[in-house]
């Protein structure tokens, strides 16, 4: 089969070449990959991977062979999948049953490919805030793939959603998705919140923590700022209005039963993942070499297969 492999001397550090076919273990199924949508984590991990290895966490496709242990989807099922051991940017892939979900046959490969990492991350992060009905929930970095899903899910759960997105061009869209308030910066959020999901890190995480009410949590889900967090003296000195606040780290790979979450998300045809920029997978290295731009929507790469 063909796959994109790490090649430091090639364009974008990637080379499309013939590789060995996957050898699924008993708890894994073999999938013909149809589409994948690179995540920031995929791209950040490229420089640390060994030459010849296959990158890529998630995507969508068709089951070629079910798991040998008899569990999970059957041959011919349309699925979306996630595997943090990478090897997703290939024509075929072995994926654990616990990281695979059957999708409706009418759902497009492109739509399904955008869901595994961003949508399950948004859903699991919101679950960690417990009941959010009628509570003020803040999404920092709401214009991102994870952020826009979090806005929709929080609104459906009955939260008063506060979206923070630097790009004012995204504000009208975020209101359409369910945000009750939209801000360009945390400086204009003047009322404390019950919980927050921060996708930026750096000073944003510091400021989000300062806005928490007593007993509330901010989930550090992303680190797009690439900056350190410096909390001022007194940030953790509490009174009756700020006691028992917390910051919680998040790692999708430690979450269990993700297949049920992905199936739930795939079944929701109204979930809006935003505009998609669909490209042939042969253009992947060129896109990475250009700095992975997102100018007309989230890039999704369709995998080509010989007839």
C-alpha positions as CSV (number, residue, x, y, z in Angstrom):
1,X,0.0,0.0,0.0
2,X,1.0,3.7,-0.2
3,X,1.4,5.9,2.8
4,X,2.9,9.2,3.8
5,X,6.1,8.6,5.8
6,X,8.5,10.8,7.6
7,X,11.3,11.9,5.3
8,X,13.3,14.9,6.7
9,X,14.9,15.6,3.2
10,X,11.6,15.7,1.3
11,X,9.1,18.5,0.7
12,X,7.3,19.2,4.0
13,X,9.3,16.4,5.6
14,X,7.0,13.8,4.1
15,X,7.3,11.2,1.3
16,X,4.5,9.2,-0.3
17,X,5.8,5.7,-0.9
18,X,5.1,2.0,-0.8
19,X,5.0,0.6,2.7
20,X,4.1,-2.7,4.3
21,X,0.5,-3.6,4.8
22,X,-0.8,-3.3,8.4
23,X,-0.9,-6.5,10.5
24,X,-3.9,-6.1,12.9
25,X,-3.8,-7.6,16.3
26,X,-6.8,-9.6,17.6
27,X,-8.5,-6.4,19.0
28,X,-7.9,-4.4,15.9
29,X,-9.8,-4.1,12.6
30,X,-8.4,-3.3,9.2
31,X,-9.8,-0.1,7.6
32,X,-9.5,1.3,4.1
33,X,-8.9,4.9,4.8
34,X,-11.0,7.3,2.7
35,X,-10.3,10.7,4.3
36,X,-8.3,12.4,7.1
37,X,-8.2,15.9,8.4
38,X,-4.8,16.8,10.1
39,X,-5.0,18.2,13.6
40,X,-2.6,20.6,15.2
41,X,-1.4,17.7,17.3
42,X,-0.6,15.7,14.2
43,X,1.5,18.5,12.8
44,X,3.2,19.3,16.0
45,X,4.3,15.6,16.3
46,X,5.9,15.4,12.9
47,X,9.3,16.7,13.9
48,X,9.6,14.1,16.7
49,X,8.8,11.0,14.7
50,X,11.3,8.5,13.3
51,X,12.2,8.6,9.6
52,X,10.0,6.1,7.7
53,X,7.2,6.2,10.3
54,X,3.6,6.9,9.2
55,X,1.9,9.9,10.9
56,X,-1.8,10.6,11.4
57,X,-4.2,10.1,14.3
58,X,-7.7,9.9,12.9
59,X,-9.9,9.7,9.9
60,X,-12.8,7.8,8.2
61,X,-13.1,4.8,6.0
62,X,-14.5,1.3,5.3
63,X,-13.9,-1.8,7.3
64,X,-12.0,-4.4,5.2
65,X,-11.6,-7.0,7.9
66,X,-13.3,-7.1,11.4
67,X,-11.3,-7.7,14.6
68,X,-10.3,-11.3,15.0
69,X,-11.7,-11.4,18.5
70,X,-15.2,-10.9,17.1
71,X,-15.8,-7.5,18.6
72,X,-16.6,-4.2,16.9
73,X,-17.8,-3.2,13.5
74,X,-18.2,-5.7,10.7
75,X,-16.7,-5.8,7.2
76,X,-18.2,-3.1,4.9
77,X,-19.2,-0.8,7.7
78,X,-18.5,2.9,7.4
79,X,-16.4,4.0,10.4
80,X,-14.6,6.9,11.9
81,X,-11.5,6.0,13.9
82,X,-8.8,7.3,16.2
83,X,-5.4,6.0,17.1
84,X,-2.9,8.0,18.9
85,X,-0.2,5.5,17.9
86,X,-0.4,7.3,14.5
87,X,-0.2,5.5,11.1
88,X,-3.4,7.1,9.8
89,X,-2.0,8.9,6.7
90,X,-2.1,5.7,4.7
91,X,-4.4,3.8,2.3
92,X,-5.1,1.2,5.0
93,X,-4.8,1.1,8.7
94,X,-5.2,-1.2,11.7
95,X,-7.3,0.5,14.4
96,X,-8.4,-0.7,17.9
97,X,-12.0,-1.6,18.2
98,X,-12.3,0.7,21.2
99,X,-11.3,3.7,19.1
100,X,-13.6,3.0,16.2
101,X,-17.3,3.8,15.7
102,X,-19.8,2.8,13.0
103,X,-21.1,5.8,11.1
104,X,-24.3,6.4,9.1
105,X,-23.7,5.4,5.5
106,X,-25.1,8.7,4.2
107,X,-22.5,10.7,6.1
108,X,-19.7,12.0,3.9
109,X,-16.2,10.8,4.4
110,X,-15.0,14.4,4.7
111,X,-17.4,15.2,7.5
112,X,-16.6,12.1,9.4
113,X,-12.9,12.7,9.2
114,X,-13.2,16.0,11.0
115,X,-14.8,14.4,14.1
116,X,-12.6,12.0,16.1
117,X,-10.1,14.2,17.8
118,X,-11.8,17.6,17.8
119,X,-15.4,16.5,18.5
120,X,-14.6,13.9,21.1
121,X,-12.2,16.2,22.9
122,X,-15.0,18.9,23.1
123,X,-17.6,16.4,24.3
124,X,-15.3,14.8,27.0
125,X,-14.1,18.2,28.2
126,X,-17.7,19.4,28.7
127,X,-18.5,16.2,30.6
128,X,-15.8,17.0,33.1
129,X,-17.7,20.2,34.0
130,X,-20.6,18.1,35.1
131,X,-24.1,19.6,34.8
132,X,-23.9,22.9,32.9
133,X,-27.6,23.6,32.5
134,X,-28.2,27.3,33.2
135,X,-24.5,27.9,34.0
136,X,-22.0,30.3,32.4
137,X,-19.5,28.2,30.4
138,X,-16.6,29.9,28.6
139,X,-14.9,28.5,25.5
140,X,-11.5,30.2,24.9
141,X,-10.4,29.7,21.3
142,X,-13.9,29.2,20.2
143,X,-13.1,29.6,16.5
144,X,-11.0,26.5,16.4
145,X,-12.3,23.1,15.3
146,X,-12.6,21.9,19.0
147,X,-14.0,25.3,20.0
148,X,-16.9,25.5,17.5
149,X,-18.0,22.0,18.5
150,X,-17.8,22.8,22.2
151,X,-19.9,25.9,21.6
152,X,-22.7,23.8,20.0
153,X,-22.6,21.0,22.5
154,X,-22.6,23.4,25.5
155,X,-25.5,25.4,24.0
156,X,-27.5,22.2,23.5
157,X,-26.9,21.2,27.1
158,X,-28.5,24.4,28.3
159,X,-25.4,26.5,29.2
160,X,-25.1,30.2,28.8
161,X,-22.1,30.0,26.4
162,X,-19.4,32.7,26.4
163,X,-17.2,32.3,23.3
164,X,-13.8,34.0,23.1
165,X,-12.3,34.3,19.6
166,X,-9.7,36.8,18.5
167,X,-11.0,36.9,14.9
168,X,-14.0,39.2,14.9
169,X,-15.0,37.7,11.6
170,X,-16.0,34.6,13.4
171,X,-18.2,36.2,15.9
172,X,-21.5,36.1,13.9
173,X,-20.9,32.5,13.1
174,X,-20.3,31.6,16.8
175,X,-23.6,33.3,17.7
176,X,-25.3,31.2,15.1
177,X,-23.8,28.1,16.6
178,X,-25.3,28.9,20.0
179,X,-23.0,31.4,21.8
180,X,-24.8,33.9,24.0
181,X,-21.8,36.2,24.3
182,X,-18.9,36.6,22.0
183,X,-15.6,38.4,22.9
184,X,-12.4,39.1,21.2
185,X,-10.5,39.0,24.4
186,X,-11.0,37.8,28.0
187,X,-10.6,41.4,29.2
188,X,-14.2,42.2,28.3
189,X,-15.7,39.2,30.1
190,X,-16.8,40.8,33.4
191,X,-18.9,38.2,35.1
192,X,-17.4,35.0,36.6
193,X,-18.0,31.7,35.0
194,X,-18.9,28.2,36.3
195,X,-16.4,26.5,34.0
196,X,-14.1,27.1,31.1
197,X,-12.4,25.2,28.3
198,X,-9.1,26.8,27.2
199,X,-7.6,25.9,23.9
200,X,-5.0,28.6,23.8
201,X,-2.9,28.4,26.9
202,X,-0.3,31.0,28.0
203,X,-1.9,34.2,29.4
204,X,-5.3,33.0,28.3
205,X,-5.2,30.2,30.7
206,X,-4.1,32.5,33.5
207,X,-7.0,34.9,32.7
208,X,-9.5,32.1,32.4
209,X,-8.6,30.8,35.8
210,X,-9.1,34.3,37.3
211,X,-12.6,34.4,36.0
212,X,-13.8,31.2,37.7
213,X,-16.3,31.3,40.5
214,X,-15.9,29.3,43.6
215,X,-15.7,25.6,43.1
216,X,-15.2,25.8,39.4
217,X,-12.7,24.4,36.9
218,X,-10.9,25.5,33.7
219,X,-9.8,22.6,31.5
220,X,-6.5,23.2,29.8
221,X,-7.3,21.4,26.5
222,X,-5.0,23.2,24.0
223,X,-1.7,25.1,23.9
224,X,-2.0,27.1,20.6
225,X,-0.3,30.1,22.1
226,X,3.0,28.2,22.6
227,X,3.7,30.4,25.6
228,X,4.4,29.8,29.3
229,X,1.8,30.4,32.0
230,X,2.8,32.9,34.6
231,X,0.4,33.3,37.5
232,X,0.8,36.5,39.5
233,X,1.3,36.4,43.3
234,X,-2.0,36.0,45.0
235,X,-3.7,34.1,42.1
236,X,-4.2,31.1,44.4
237,X,-5.1,33.0,47.6
238,X,-8.8,32.4,48.0
239,X,-11.8,33.9,49.8
240,X,-15.5,32.8,49.8
241,X,-15.9,33.8,46.2
242,X,-12.8,32.0,44.8
243,X,-12.3,29.0,47.0
244,X,-11.8,25.5,45.5
245,X,-11.1,26.6,42.0
246,X,-9.0,24.3,39.8
247,X,-7.1,23.8,36.6
248,X,-7.4,20.4,35.0
249,X,-5.2,19.0,32.3
250,X,-6.7,16.9,29.5
251,X,-5.3,14.0,27.4
252,X,-7.7,12.3,24.9
253,X,-5.6,9.1,24.9
254,X,-6.5,8.5,28.6
255,X,-10.2,8.7,27.9
256,X,-12.2,5.4,27.8
257,X,-15.1,4.2,25.7
258,X,-14.5,6.7,22.9
259,X,-16.3,4.6,20.4
260,X,-19.6,5.3,22.0
261,X,-18.9,9.1,21.9
262,X,-17.8,9.0,18.3
263,X,-20.9,7.1,17.3
264,X,-23.1,9.6,19.0
265,X,-21.3,12.5,17.2
266,X,-21.4,10.8,13.8
267,X,-25.1,10.2,14.1
268,X,-25.8,13.9,14.7
269,X,-26.2,15.3,11.1
270,X,-26.8,18.8,12.5
271,X,-23.4,19.1,14.1
272,X,-21.7,21.9,12.1
273,X,-18.0,21.3,11.6
274,X,-17.7,24.4,9.4
275,X,-16.4,24.9,5.9
276,X,-14.1,22.2,4.5
277,X,-11.3,22.5,2.1
278,X,-11.2,19.1,0.4
279,X,-7.9,18.2,-1.3
280,X,-6.4,15.1,-2.9
281,X,-4.0,13.4,-0.5
282,X,-1.2,13.7,-3.0
283,X,-1.1,17.4,-2.0
284,X,-0.5,16.8,1.7
285,X,3.3,17.4,1.7
286,X,2.9,20.6,-0.3
287,X,0.3,21.9,2.2
288,X,2.5,21.1,5.2
289,X,5.5,22.8,3.5
290,X,3.3,25.9,3.1
291,X,2.8,26.1,6.8
292,X,-0.5,24.1,6.9
293,X,-2.7,27.2,6.0
294,X,-6.4,27.2,6.7
295,X,-7.7,29.9,4.3
296,X,-11.0,28.5,3.0
297,X,-12.0,26.0,5.7
298,X,-10.6,23.0,7.5
299,X,-8.4,21.0,5.1
300,X,-9.5,17.4,4.5
301,X,-7.5,15.0,2.4
302,X,-9.2,12.3,0.3
303,X,-7.2,9.2,-0.1
304,X,-6.8,7.7,-3.5
305,X,-7.1,4.0,-4.2
306,X,-6.2,2.1,-7.4
307,X,-9.2,0.7,-9.3
